[in-house]
Amino acid sequence: MNQIFLQNFTKEELVDDIKNSIFSEIKTIIGKTTHPNDDRLLTRKEVCEQFKIHISTLNRWIKSEILKPHYIGNRVYFKESELPITKKNLI
Protein backbone atom coordinates (compact mmCIF):
# COMPACT_ATOMS: atom_id res chain seq x y z
CA MET A 1 0.00 0.00 0.00
CA ASN A 2 1.30 3.45 -0.89
CA GLN A 3 1.89 5.90 1.90
CA ILE A 4 1.97 9.67 1.74
CA PHE A 5 3.81 11.62 4.37
CA LEU A 6 2.81 15.22 4.94
CA GLN A 7 5.02 17.44 6.97
CA ASN A 8 4.09 20.68 8.69
CA PHE A 9 0.40 19.72 8.70
CA THR A 10 -1.62 18.56 11.62
CA LYS A 11 -4.50 16.20 11.05
CA GLU A 12 -7.01 18.97 11.74
CA GLU A 13 -5.35 21.37 9.29
CA LEU A 14 -5.42 18.73 6.56
CA VAL A 15 -9.09 17.96 7.19
CA ASP A 16 -9.95 21.68 7.15
CA ASP A 17 -8.09 22.20 3.86
CA ILE A 18 -9.93 19.28 2.24
CA LYS A 19 -13.31 20.54 3.53
CA ASN A 20 -12.62 24.05 2.22
CA SER A 21 -11.65 22.70 -1.20
CA ILE A 22 -14.79 20.58 -1.42
CA PHE A 23 -17.07 23.43 -0.27
CA SER A 24 -15.58 25.86 -2.79
CA GLU A 25 -16.11 23.34 -5.62
CA ILE A 26 -19.70 22.74 -4.55
CA LYS A 27 -20.36 26.49 -4.48
CA THR A 28 -19.05 26.91 -8.02
CA ILE A 29 -21.16 24.00 -9.26
CA ILE A 30 -24.29 25.35 -7.57
CA GLY A 31 -23.60 28.81 -9.00
CA LYS A 32 -23.52 27.40 -12.54
CA THR A 33 -26.88 25.66 -12.33
CA THR A 34 -29.93 27.44 -13.67
CA HIS A 35 -33.10 28.00 -11.77
CA PRO A 36 -35.78 25.50 -12.67
CA ASN A 37 -38.36 28.27 -13.26
CA ASP A 38 -36.20 29.83 -15.99
CA ASP A 39 -36.56 26.91 -18.38
CA ARG A 40 -39.86 25.41 -17.33
CA LEU A 41 -41.22 23.19 -20.09
CA LEU A 42 -44.83 23.64 -21.15
CA THR A 43 -46.91 21.11 -23.05
CA ARG A 44 -48.83 21.98 -26.21
CA LYS A 45 -52.04 22.02 -24.20
CA GLU A 46 -50.59 24.47 -21.64
CA VAL A 47 -49.39 26.81 -24.40
CA CYS A 48 -52.82 26.70 -26.06
CA GLU A 49 -54.49 27.53 -22.76
CA GLN A 50 -52.05 30.36 -22.06
CA PHE A 51 -52.66 32.05 -25.42
CA LYS A 52 -56.30 30.95 -25.73
CA ILE A 53 -55.75 29.36 -29.12
CA HIS A 54 -56.69 26.09 -30.79
CA ILE A 55 -54.15 23.29 -31.29
CA SER A 56 -54.31 23.84 -35.06
CA THR A 57 -53.18 27.46 -34.56
CA LEU A 58 -50.28 26.24 -32.46
CA ASN A 59 -49.33 23.76 -35.19
CA ARG A 60 -49.42 26.58 -37.76
CA TRP A 61 -47.14 28.71 -35.55
CA ILE A 62 -44.71 25.79 -35.24
CA LYS A 63 -44.75 25.19 -39.00
CA SER A 64 -44.14 28.87 -39.75
CA GLU A 65 -41.34 28.90 -37.10
CA ILE A 66 -43.03 31.48 -34.88
CA LEU A 67 -42.57 29.13 -31.92
CA LYS A 68 -39.69 26.71 -31.47
CA PRO A 69 -40.71 23.32 -30.11
CA HIS A 70 -38.40 21.05 -28.10
CA TYR A 71 -38.81 17.33 -28.48
CA ILE A 72 -38.28 14.82 -25.70
CA GLY A 73 -39.00 11.40 -27.11
CA ASN A 74 -42.17 11.83 -29.13
CA ARG A 75 -43.50 14.59 -26.90
CA VAL A 76 -43.48 18.27 -27.77
CA TYR A 77 -42.60 20.94 -25.22
CA PHE A 78 -41.97 24.67 -25.26
CA LYS A 79 -39.58 26.55 -22.99
CA GLU A 80 -41.49 29.14 -21.00
CA SER A 81 -38.57 31.57 -21.28
CA GLU A 82 -38.77 31.40 -25.10
CA LEU A 83 -42.50 32.19 -25.31
CA PRO A 84 -43.52 35.76 -26.06
CA ILE A 85 -45.34 37.50 -23.26
CA THR A 86 -48.51 38.27 -25.20
CA LYS A 87 -50.38 36.89 -28.17
CA LYS A 88 -49.88 40.23 -29.98
CA ASN A 89 -46.13 39.58 -30.10
CA LEU A 90 -46.79 36.43 -32.12
CA ILE A 91 -49.06 37.87 -34.79
N, CA and C atoms as a LAMMPS dump frame, in Angstrom:
ITEM: TIMESTEP
0
ITEM: NUMBER OF ATOMS
273
ITEM: BOX BOUNDS ff ff ff
-5.0000000000000000e+02 5.0000000000000000e+02
-5.0000000000000000e+02 5.0000000000000000e+02
-5.0000000000000000e+02 5.0000000000000000e+02
ITEM: ATOMS id mol type element x y z
1 1 1 N 0.841 -1.175 0
2 1 2 C 0 0 0
3 1 3 C 0.883 1.233 0
4 2 1 N 0.523 2.211 -0.813
5 2 2 C 1.3 3.447 -0.895
6 2 3 C 1.016 4.319 0.312
7 3 1 N 2.04 4.999 0.769
8 3 2 C 1.887 5.897 1.9
9 3 3 C 2.345 7.289 1.498
10 4 1 N 1.618 8.274 1.982
11 4 2 C 1.967 9.669 1.737
12 4 3 C 2.27 10.306 3.08
13 5 1 N 3.416 10.944 3.14
14 5 2 C 3.808 11.62 4.374
15 5 3 C 3.706 13.128 4.159
16 6 1 N 2.951 13.775 5.009
17 6 2 C 2.809 15.221 4.945
18 6 3 C 3.494 15.828 6.158
19 7 1 N 4.334 16.778 5.88
20 7 2 C 5.022 17.444 6.974
21 7 3 C 4.445 18.84 7.155
22 8 1 N 4.553 19.343 8.336
23 8 2 C 4.087 20.68 8.691
24 8 3 C 2.563 20.816 8.616
25 9 1 N 1.855 19.72 8.678
26 9 2 C 0.398 19.719 8.702
27 9 3 C -0.078 18.869 9.868
28 10 1 N -0.983 19.41 10.622
29 10 2 C -1.624 18.565 11.617
30 10 3 C -2.817 17.904 10.951
31 11 1 N -3.349 16.915 11.604
32 11 2 C -4.498 16.203 11.053
33 11 3 C -5.67 17.155 10.862
34 12 1 N -5.903 18.028 11.808
35 12 2 C -7.012 18.971 11.744
36 12 3 C -6.836 19.961 10.589
37 13 1 N -5.61 20.434 10.38
38 13 2 C -5.353 21.37 9.287
39 13 3 C -5.612 20.71 7.93
40 14 1 N -5.207 19.461 7.806
41 14 2 C -5.425 18.733 6.56
42 14 3 C -6.914 18.529 6.301
43 15 1 N -7.649 18.15 7.325
44 15 2 C -9.091 17.956 7.187
45 15 3 C -9.764 19.276 6.817
46 16 1 N -9.374 20.367 7.451
47 16 2 C -9.947 21.682 7.147
48 16 3 C -9.653 22.093 5.703
49 17 1 N -8.441 21.863 5.239
50 17 2 C -8.089 22.202 3.86
51 17 3 C -8.926 21.396 2.859
52 18 1 N -9.124 20.131 3.128
53 18 2 C -9.93 19.284 2.24
54 18 3 C -11.386 19.754 2.242
55 19 1 N -11.921 20.053 3.435
56 19 2 C -13.306 20.541 3.53
57 19 3 C -13.475 21.839 2.749
58 20 1 N -12.54 22.769 2.918
59 20 2 C -12.62 24.053 2.217
60 20 3 C -12.579 23.87 0.712
61 21 1 N -11.736 22.964 0.243
62 21 2 C -11.651 22.699 -1.201
63 21 3 C -12.967 22.13 -1.725
64 22 1 N -13.532 21.197 -0.992
65 22 2 C -14.792 20.58 -1.416
66 22 3 C -15.915 21.612 -1.407
67 23 1 N -16.015 22.419 -0.359
68 23 2 C -17.066 23.433 -0.274
69 23 3 C -16.955 24.464 -1.394
70 24 1 N -15.734 24.867 -1.712
71 24 2 C -15.578 25.856 -2.786
72 24 3 C -15.985 25.267 -4.135
73 25 1 N -15.685 23.989 -4.375
74 25 2 C -16.106 23.335 -5.624
75 25 3 C -17.623 23.211 -5.692
76 26 1 N -18.235 22.856 -4.585
77 26 2 C -19.701 22.735 -4.548
78 26 3 C -20.348 24.087 -4.822
79 27 1 N -19.804 25.157 -4.247
80 27 2 C -20.358 26.491 -4.48
81 27 3 C -20.271 26.882 -5.946
82 28 1 N -19.167 26.573 -6.605
83 28 2 C -19.052 26.915 -8.025
84 28 3 C -20.018 26.094 -8.871
85 29 1 N -20.218 24.837 -8.516
86 29 2 C -21.163 24.002 -9.264
87 29 3 C -22.586 24.508 -9.069
88 30 1 N -22.945 24.842 -7.846
89 30 2 C -24.289 25.347 -7.566
90 30 3 C -24.504 26.691 -8.268
91 31 1 N -23.49 27.516 -8.334
92 31 2 C -23.603 28.809 -9.001
93 31 3 C -23.826 28.688 -10.495
94 32 1 N -23.371 27.6 -11.098
95 32 2 C -23.518 27.405 -12.536
96 32 3 C -24.88 26.836 -12.926
97 33 1 N -25.588 26.244 -11.993
98 33 2 C -26.876 25.658 -12.332
99 33 3 C -27.908 26.752 -12.531
100 34 1 N -28.865 26.47 -13.417
101 34 2 C -29.926 27.441 -13.666
102 34 3 C -31.095 27.167 -12.752
103 35 1 N -31.907 28.163 -12.588
104 35 2 C -33.098 27.998 -11.773
105 35 3 C -34.137 27.229 -12.572
106 36 1 N -34.815 26.308 -11.938
107 36 2 C -35.782 25.498 -12.674
108 36 3 C -36.918 26.309 -13.283
109 37 1 N -37.275 27.452 -12.714
110 37 2 C -38.359 28.265 -13.256
111 37 3 C -37.96 28.965 -14.549
112 38 1 N -36.652 29.151 -14.791
113 38 2 C -36.202 29.834 -15.992
114 38 3 C -36.51 29.034 -17.25
115 39 1 N -36.353 27.743 -17.205
116 39 2 C -36.559 26.905 -18.379
117 39 3 C -37.651 25.875 -18.142
118 40 1 N -38.736 26.318 -17.562
119 40 2 C -39.862 25.412 -17.335
120 40 3 C -40.43 24.992 -18.683
121 41 1 N -40.684 23.7 -18.839
122 41 2 C -41.22 23.187 -20.086
123 41 3 C -42.742 23.137 -20.011
124 42 1 N -43.376 23.644 -21.065
125 42 2 C -44.829 23.643 -21.15
126 42 3 C -45.263 22.684 -22.255
127 43 1 N -46.354 21.998 -22.03
128 43 2 C -46.905 21.109 -23.05
129 43 3 C -47.654 21.935 -24.087
130 44 1 N -48.04 21.288 -25.173
131 44 2 C -48.825 21.975 -26.205
132 44 3 C -50.147 22.466 -25.628
133 45 1 N -50.758 21.653 -24.797
134 45 2 C -52.036 22.02 -24.197
135 45 3 C -51.885 23.265 -23.325
136 46 1 N -50.814 23.315 -22.522
137 46 2 C -50.593 24.469 -21.645
138 46 3 C -50.361 25.749 -22.445
139 47 1 N -49.628 25.641 -23.559
140 47 2 C -49.389 26.81 -24.401
141 47 3 C -50.7 27.288 -25.018
142 48 1 N -51.514 26.342 -25.483
143 48 2 C -52.816 26.703 -26.061
144 48 3 C -53.697 27.4 -25.031
145 49 1 N -53.69 26.906 -23.818
146 49 2 C -54.494 27.534 -22.763
147 49 3 C -53.963 28.924 -22.418
148 50 1 N -52.645 29.067 -22.407
149 50 2 C -52.047 30.358 -22.056
150 50 3 C -52.411 31.428 -23.082
151 51 1 N -52.375 31.075 -24.372
152 51 2 C -52.663 32.05 -25.423
153 51 3 C -54.104 32.001 -25.912
154 52 1 N -54.89 31.103 -25.344
155 52 2 C -56.3 30.947 -25.726
156 52 3 C -56.438 30.719 -27.229
157 53 1 N -55.714 29.711 -27.703
158 53 2 C -55.749 29.36 -29.125
159 53 3 C -56.088 27.885 -29.267
160 54 1 N -56.405 27.479 -30.478
161 54 2 C -56.694 26.087 -30.79
162 54 3 C -55.379 25.385 -31.134
163 55 1 N -55.361 24.078 -31.005
164 55 2 C -54.151 23.294 -31.289
165 55 3 C -53.711 23.455 -32.746
166 56 1 N -54.668 23.654 -33.648
167 56 2 C -54.312 23.841 -35.062
168 56 3 C -53.55 25.149 -35.262
169 57 1 N -53.917 26.183 -34.495
170 57 2 C -53.185 27.457 -34.561
171 57 3 C -51.758 27.266 -34.061
172 58 1 N -51.615 26.518 -32.988
173 58 2 C -50.281 26.243 -32.459
174 58 3 C -49.447 25.487 -33.491
175 59 1 N -50.052 24.511 -34.148
176 59 2 C -49.332 23.759 -35.191
177 59 3 C -48.901 24.672 -36.334
178 60 1 N -49.765 25.624 -36.705
179 60 2 C -49.417 26.584 -37.757
180 60 3 C -48.241 27.451 -37.332
181 61 1 N -48.244 27.889 -36.056
182 61 2 C -47.143 28.706 -35.548
183 61 3 C -45.839 27.917 -35.545
184 62 1 N -45.915 26.635 -35.218
185 62 2 C -44.711 25.793 -35.243
186 62 3 C -44.202 25.659 -36.667
187 63 1 N -45.125 25.39 -37.593
188 63 2 C -44.749 25.192 -38.998
189 63 3 C -44.139 26.455 -39.596
190 64 1 N -44.67 27.62 -39.22
191 64 2 C -44.136 28.872 -39.749
192 64 3 C -42.98 29.411 -38.9
193 65 1 N -42.513 28.601 -37.943
194 65 2 C -41.345 28.902 -37.101
195 65 3 C -41.539 30.14 -36.231
196 66 1 N -42.764 30.399 -35.836
197 66 2 C -43.031 31.477 -34.879
198 66 3 C -42.647 31.005 -33.48
199 67 1 N -42.958 29.753 -33.188
200 67 2 C -42.565 29.134 -31.915
201 67 3 C -41.62 27.982 -32.201
202 68 1 N -40.663 27.792 -31.308
203 68 2 C -39.689 26.712 -31.473
204 68 3 C -40.021 25.59 -30.483
205 69 1 N -40.414 24.43 -31.008
206 69 2 C -40.708 23.316 -30.11
207 69 3 C -39.433 22.578 -29.703
208 70 1 N -39.492 21.906 -28.569
209 70 2 C -38.399 21.052 -28.101
210 70 3 C -38.982 19.663 -27.926
211 71 1 N -38.303 18.69 -28.495
212 71 2 C -38.815 17.326 -28.478
213 71 3 C -38.069 16.492 -27.453
214 72 1 N -38.836 15.795 -26.63
215 72 2 C -38.283 14.816 -25.697
216 72 3 C -39.028 13.524 -25.981
217 73 1 N -38.316 12.592 -26.619
218 73 2 C -38.998 11.396 -27.107
219 73 3 C -39.938 11.808 -28.21
220 74 1 N -41.207 11.367 -28.138
221 74 2 C -42.168 11.833 -29.126
222 74 3 C -43.096 12.888 -28.541
223 75 1 N -42.687 13.535 -27.501
224 75 2 C -43.501 14.593 -26.895
225 75 3 C -42.941 15.962 -27.272
226 76 1 N -43.846 16.923 -27.355
227 76 2 C -43.477 18.272 -27.765
228 76 3 C -43.629 19.206 -26.567
229 77 1 N -42.585 19.985 -26.311
230 77 2 C -42.6 20.939 -25.216
231 77 3 C -42.113 22.292 -25.725
232 78 1 N -42.423 23.326 -24.962
233 78 2 C -41.968 24.672 -25.262
234 78 3 C -41.361 25.249 -23.995
235 79 1 N -40.208 25.904 -24.139
236 79 2 C -39.585 26.55 -22.986
237 79 3 C -40.35 27.822 -22.672
238 80 1 N -40.713 27.968 -21.416
239 80 2 C -41.485 29.141 -20.999
240 80 3 C -40.701 30.427 -21.246
241 81 1 N -39.391 30.374 -21.091
242 81 2 C -38.572 31.572 -21.28
243 81 3 C -38.512 31.992 -22.746
244 82 1 N -38.819 31.079 -23.678
245 82 2 C -38.775 31.401 -25.098
246 82 3 C -40.124 31.873 -25.642
247 83 1 N -41.175 31.769 -24.849
248 83 2 C -42.496 32.19 -25.307
249 83 3 C -42.628 33.695 -25.198
250 84 1 N -43.261 34.321 -26.18
251 84 2 C -43.524 35.76 -26.057
252 84 3 C -44.53 36.008 -24.939
253 85 1 N -44.504 37.186 -24.412
254 85 2 C -45.345 37.497 -23.257
255 85 3 C -46.819 37.558 -23.649
256 86 1 N -47.115 38.137 -24.793
257 86 2 C -48.513 38.266 -25.196
258 86 3 C -48.748 37.663 -26.564
259 87 1 N -49.989 37.441 -26.864
260 87 2 C -50.38 36.895 -28.167
261 87 3 C -50.087 37.895 -29.278
262 88 1 N -50.141 39.196 -28.975
263 88 2 C -49.881 40.233 -29.976
264 88 3 C -48.452 40.147 -30.502
265 89 1 N -47.519 39.698 -29.668
266 89 2 C -46.125 39.577 -30.097
267 89 3 C -45.954 38.474 -31.135
268 90 1 N -46.889 37.545 -31.189
269 90 2 C -46.794 36.428 -32.118
270 90 3 C -47.34 36.773 -33.496
271 91 1 N -48.348 37.615 -33.519
272 91 2 C -49.056 37.868 -34.789
273 91 3 C -48.463 39.044 -35.526
